[in-house]
Amino acid sequence: MSKKMFNWSLWGATGAMILAAMVSLPARADDAPAKPDAELNSADATASMSVAIQAAQLALEGERRHSPMLLLAAAELAGEIKLGTRAVAAVRSETSGQDDDKGAPLPELEPKALVMRAIEHCGDNEALKSSIESLGARLLSGERGIVYRQGKDLPKRKIGDTTFVIVNVKSDHQRLDPGIEYTARNVIFEAKKKAQVVVVGDGDGDLDLWVYDENSGGMIGKDTDTTSVCEVIWAPIYEGPFRIVVKNVGSTWERFYVLANW
């Protein structure tokens, strides 16, 4: 494709077609697989109990204040709970004296139920309801990536069922000459959720992608094939900063976008 003929404004359609072809690609991940719930040890159970109590307290406070945001926070914590029936009963016992003045019981400690309660407390505030529904859907999908505080103000692109943010939003960071690298530092992804970085070039060169743990410097994954489309998928063990490096290893300059799921 000639550089002069390429219409960057059509990237939305072009990128969608490129990414659609990538759906069947295997994930490139170096993180160890999560430990099955059945193998939780006593330390994990104690930590889960603590999180469950925090979730219960947030849910109760959310009900007292009729606060959608507190209930949504409770839903997020509830999504991390790994407790059996007896443990849930223990949490209910622990918080039984914290019911509100009307004797309202502890809401169900299940993410979907808490999200629905959050939506109910939006009342006639349609703008708030729309925001809570969007955040709730993202929370329940289990596929959040870049943290909300970093992604909320970045341009969005919806590809299939996934929303991506454009990481390299500055115009001077959307062109790479041969041999030049672009680096995005301190890109924070949520813990234990799908993290996905995609690079889409204009198609007539060769871009390579590396993702590193910003704290340890260890490489998470890479895509160094001979195309200008790259992808790395992993599940971060903890919420933390990562470094994204894109290099033009071809012989012609490339316009490109770096996308992170959100």
N, C-alpha and C positions, 0 to 999 in steps of 0.2 A: 504494500500500500504506500502510495506516495505521501510524504509529509504534507505537501501542499494540498493534496486532495482530501486529507483527513479532516472531518468535521467533528471537533471535540464536543460540540453541543449535543451531538447524537450519542454521547457515551452511555446515557441511560439505557437505551435499547441495546446498544452493542454490548455493554457490560452485562446486562441481563442474560443475553444469549450465551455469552462466554461462561458466566457463572452457572447457568443452567446445565451446561455440558460438564461442569465440575462436580455435580451432585454425587456421582458414583465414585469419586476419588477416595481412596482410603485416608484416614486421618494420619497425620504425621505427629507423633507425640512421644516424648521421652519420659513423661511422668509415670510412676508406678500405678497400676490399677488400684482403685479404692478397695478397701477391705470389706468383704461381705458383712451385712448387718448381723448375720448369725454368729460371726466371729468376734463380736465386740468384747473387749476385756473390761475389767472392773473400772479402770480409769476412764474408758469411753463412756461407760454407763453413768458414772458420777458426773462427768462433764455434761452428758445429755440431760441428766436430772436438773442440773443447774440452769441450763438453757431453757428447759421446760418451765421451770419456776419463773424465769424472767419473762417468758412468753405469756404465761398465765397472768402475771402482774400487769404487763402491758395491755393485755386483752381486757382485764377488769377496769383499768384506768381509762381505756378507750371507750368502754361502755358507760362509765361514769360521766365522761366528758362529751360523749357522743362524737368522738374524734375518729374520722376515717383514717387519718395518718397513723395514729397509735395502733389501731387494729391492723393496719397493713404491716406495720413493724412487727406486731405479734405474729402475723402470718408468716413473715420472713423467718423469724426465729423458729416457729413451729415446723417449718420445712426442714430444719436441721436436726430435729428430735429423732432419736432412735430408741424408743422406749416400748416395753411390753405393757400389757394390760395392768399388771400389778403396779408398775412404776407410774403409769398415768393416774391410777387411783391414789398413789402416794402424793403426787403433785396436787391433785384436787384436795386432799386432806391438808396439805401444807398451806393452801391458799383459801381454805374454807371459811376462815374468819375474816376474809377481806372482801366479802360480798358488799355491794353498795347498800345504801340506806333502805332501799325497797326490797332487799333480799334477793336481788337478781343473781342467779347462779353463774359460775364460771362458764364463759362461752366455750364451745367445742374447740379443743386444741388441734384443729386440722386446718391447713392453709386455705383450702377452698372455702370452708365455712366462714373463716375469719375475713376473707376477701369479700364474700357476699354481705357480711355484716357491715363492713366498711362502706360498701356501695349503698346499703340501706340508710346509713347515717349521713349520706350526702344530701338527702332530702330533695328539695327543688333546685339545688345549685347544680345546673347542668354542666357548667365548666368544670367544677370540682369532680362531678360524677364521671365525666369523660376521662379526666386525668387519672382518677382512681381505677377505673376500668382498664385503662391502658397499662398502668403500673402493675395492677393485679394480674393481668393476662401474662405480662412478662415474667412476673414472679412465679406463676404457676407453670409456665412453659418449661422451666428448668434449664433454659438455654441462654441465660443472660451472659453478657461478656464484659465489655468495658463498663466501669462503674458509672452510676447515674451522674455523679457530680462532674465527671469529665465529659460524658457524652451528651448531656442535655442541651448544650449550646452549639454543638457541631452539626453541620449539614447532614441530612439523613437520605439514605437510598433504600427503598424496599425491594428486595430480591426474593421472589417467592414468598415464603412465610417468615423470612428473616429480615430484620431491620439492621442496616449497617450505618455507621457514622464514617465520615471522611476524615481521616487523621491528618493528612497533609493538606490543610485548607488554604495555606498561603500560596499565592500564585507563583512565587519564586521557588516553591517546593513541589511543583507539578511538572517539572522538566528535569531530565537527567541526561547529561552528556556522557559519551563513552568513558568508562573507567571511573565515573564519579559515584559516590555513595550518598544516600539520604538516610538519616538516622532520626528516629523518634524515640525520645527517652521518657522514662517515668510514665509509661502507659499502664494504667492500673486495671486489672481484670478481677472479677469477683471470684471468690474461692469456691472450689468444687462445682463449678458450672462450666459449660462449654465455652471455650475461648477460641475465636476464629479470626485470623488475620488473612486478608486477601489482597493481593496486588494485581491491578489490571492496567496493563500498558496499552499503547495504541496499536500493537500487533505486528510491527515489522522489525522488531529488535529482540533482545534477550535480556530479561531482568531476572535477578536472583534475590531470594528472600531468606533472611535468618532472623530468628527470635531468640532473645537471651533473657535469662533471669537477671534483673538489674542488681539484685543484692549479691548473688553468688558469682555472677558472670558466666554461669553455665549455659550452654546452648539448649534451648527447649526443642527446637525443630528447624528444618530448613527445606527450601524448595529451589533446587539449582538445575532444573531442566533447561531446555533450549528455547523456551517460549517466553513471552512477556506477561504471562498469567501465572501467579504463584499463590500457594495456600499453605498455611500451617494451622492445625487444630490441636488443641490440648485441653486438659482440665487442670487448672492451677490448684495446687495443694492448699495455698493460702492466698488471701487477698494481698496483692503486692505489685510492685512496679516491674514492668518488663521493657526491654529495649528492642525496637524493630529496626532492622537494617535492610535497605534495598540497594542493590548495586547494578548499574548498567554494565554488563559484561559483553555487550554487543559492539557493533561498529558504527551505529547511528544513534542520534539522540532520541529519547522517548518521552512522550507525555504519559503520565501515570497517576493513578489514585491508590492510596493505601486505605483499606477499609477494615474496620473492626466491628464485630457483631455487638449489638446493644439491645 
